[in-house]
Amino acid sequence: MGWYIWATLGVLAIVFEVASPSFFAGFVGIGFLGSAIASYLLEDSLTLQIIIALVGMFVGVFVFKRQKLGEIPASRIGQSDEFIGVKGKVVKQLSEDEMGSVKLHTAVLGNSQWPAVSQNDENLEVGTIIEIVAIAGSHLIVKKL
């Protein structure tokens, strides 16, 4: 295969890598560029070119994974459990039969007052200090502190 074909494939793979955060296409591109160099220097060596491309890809992937370069710590932003542990107080009594309301010290999703139920269906009087244990749809599940 002509060196220019390998070079074109390598450049396309690297461009694809820049356009998408896959962290894999770049190694494919490096392997292809290595094959382009081998093809340019050694005529009629298709087997060697393929071996160089594969070795370039595998070495890149193993080095990349070993160094854990692509692992980004998980963020809780935007997830409902991000707000578990936020404290507040009861402003409308929470009872077993009726949903109450709580006012939080820190606004959750842009609102500091939320409908709520207690975790164990216990009655919580107005002024009781609470903590969020879960978000269930449009209301909070809280526990008494």
Secondary structure, 3 states (H helix, E strand, C coil): CCHHHHHHHHHHHHHHHHHCCCCCHHHHHHHHHHHHHHHHHCCCCHHHHHHHHHHHHHHHHHHHHHHCCCCCCCCCCCCHHHHCCCEEEEEECECCCCCEEEEEEEEECCEEEEEEEECCCCCECCCCEEEEEEEECCEEEEEEC
